[in-house]
C-alpha cells in the first residue's frame, strides 16, 4: 500500500485528487494539509511513503517543508505540485530534494503516473519542463571539464550566480558556458538543460 500525504492550500484540488485515487486499491491518502506546518505534522505522525506538495503555501512553503522532510525522513518521496514551471522554481525544489515535479494543470492520470514512478525509485517531471532526449550520445559530445562541472552543478539545482561563486568565475562566464553546453547537447532552453543534468553526472 502506497501511503500518500497531500499539501495544497486549495482544498478543492486535494478533494479532486483524493476522489480520483479512491479507485486505486494500492494507494491510500493518509493526510491532507493546507499549509506547510500542518504538512510537517502529518509527515511526522503518519510517516507517508510519498508527499505531494504545493510550492507556495501559508506558514511554511513547499521548499522549506521539502528540505525538512528530506532531512528527517530521507526515504520519503516528495513530488512538487505547482503552477510554476520557471527554472527558478524547479531549481529550488530540485535543490530541496524533490523526486518529481508536476504542473497543476496536468491531468490526474499524470499525478497517478508520478506517484507510481517515484515509488519505484524513479524521478518524474512534467512534460512541460522535461528535456527532450539529447540527440548525441555522451561519448560523442566534447564537453570541456569546466562544462561538465557546470552540468553537475545545474543538476544540483544551482543557479548561474551560485555556480559562479562556487567556481570563482563570473556569472557571464557561466552563462556563456551554459549556452555552449546547450548547443553541443542539442538542447533547447534552461529547463531541458536542468532535466539533462539531473539524469547525468560526470565523474572526473
N, C-alpha and C positions, 0 to 999 in steps of 0.2 A: 504493500500500500504506500503510495506517494503522499506524504503529508505536506500540505501547502498552506502558507500564510500569505495574505494579500494586503497590501498597504496602498491606499488611494484616497485622496481627500474628497472624491465624488462617490458617494455611497452607491449611486445608481450603476456605476461601472463595476463595482465589486459585486453587486447583486446579479448583474448580467453574466459575469464570469462564473460565479458560483452556480447559478442555474444551469449554465451550459455544461459545467463539469460534473453535475449530478448524474449525468448519463454515462460517466466513465467509472467503471467499477473499481479501478485501481487508484483513484485519486480522491483524497478527502481534504476539504478545506477545514483546517483546524483553528484558524484565527483570522480576524479581519480588523484592520486599523485604518483610521482616518488621519493619523499623524505619525511622525517618526518615533516619538517617545512611546506611544502605545505599541507600535510595531516591535520595538526592542523588548518591551514587557512580554509580548506574546512569544517572541523567539526564545526568551529565557525560560518561560514557563512551559510552552508546548513543544519546543525543540523540533520545528518542522524540517523536512528534508530540503524544501525549496521555498524561497521568498520571492514573490512578485511585487515589486515596489515602484511607486512613482518617484520622480526625482524631486519635484517641487511640492513639499508638504509643510504644514504648520509644525511649530516647535522644533523638530529635528528633521532636516531634509533627507532625501534618499541617499545622498552621497555620504553624509556623516553616519547615517544608520548602517549603510553597507559596510563601511570601514569597521564599525564596532562589531557587526555580526561576524565578519570575516576574522576579526581578532579573537573573539570569544568562541566562535563555532566555525572553525576553518573548513569543516566538511559540509556546511550548509551552503547550498547553491543559491545564488541570487540572480534574478532576471530583472533588468530595468524595464519599466513600462512607462513610456514617456511620449510627449508630443514634440520633443526637441530632437532633431536629427543633426544639429550643428556639431562640428568637430569638437568644440569645447565641451559640450555636454557629454558626448560619447567618451572623450578622453578622460574627463573627470570620473565618470562611472567605471571606466576600464581601470583607471589607476586605483580606484577604491576596491576593485577585485571582482566585478560582476562576471558572471558566466554567460550571460546573454543580454541582448538589448533589442526590444521590440517597440514598435510605434503603437500609440493608442488607436490609430485609425486602421490597424491591422485587423484581419478577420479573427474570430475566436478560434478558428482552426489553426491559425498561426500561433496563437497563445498556447494551444494544446501541443503543437509540434515543438515549441520552445521548451515547454515543461518536460516533455519526454526526452528531448535531446540532452539537456543539461543533467537530467537524472542519470543518463548513461555516461556522463563524464565529458560530453562534447560541449563546444561553445555554439551559441545560436545568435545570429544577428539578422535583423530585419533586412529584407531585400533593398530597401531604400538607402541603407548605409553599407550594404555588403559589397565587397570588391568583386569585380569580375575576375575570373581565373586569369592569371598572368599568361601572356602569350609566349613567353620564353621560359625555359627551364632555368633553375637556379644556376646550374653549371654553365649555361650559355651567357649569363649576364655578368659583364665585367665590372661589378661594383668595387669601388676602392674600399680600403679598410675604414676610412672615415665615414663613407656612405653606409657601410654595414653597421657601424656603431650607431649611426643615426636611425637606421631601420629598427635596431634593437630598442633604442630609447623611445621611439614612437610607439612601439608595441607595449611599452610600459605605461603609456598614457601621458608621456611628457610633451609639453608644448615646445614650440620653437625657442622661446626665451629660456625655458628650463634646460633644454638641450644645450643652448649656447653657454649657459652658466656652468653646466657640468663639464663641458669640453673646453672651456676657456677660449671660446671663439665668439665672433659677433653674430647677432641674430640674423643679419642679412646674409652672412655666410651659410648659416644653417638653412635658410630659405632657398638659397641657390642650390645647395646640395639636394634638398628635397625635390626641387624642380628637375634636377638631373636624374634623380632616382626614379621619379615618375616616368620620365622619358625612356630610360633604359628598361624599365619593367613593363612598359606599355600600359601603365595605369592611368586612370583619369580622375584627378581630384584627391582631396585630403582624406575623404572617408575610405576610398579604395586603398590608399597607402596604409591607413590605420588597420584596415582589415588584413591586408597582406602581412604587415609587420607582426600582428598578433598570431598569425599562423606559422610564422617562420622565426627562428632565432639563429643568428650567425655565431659560430664559435671562432675564436682566434687562437 
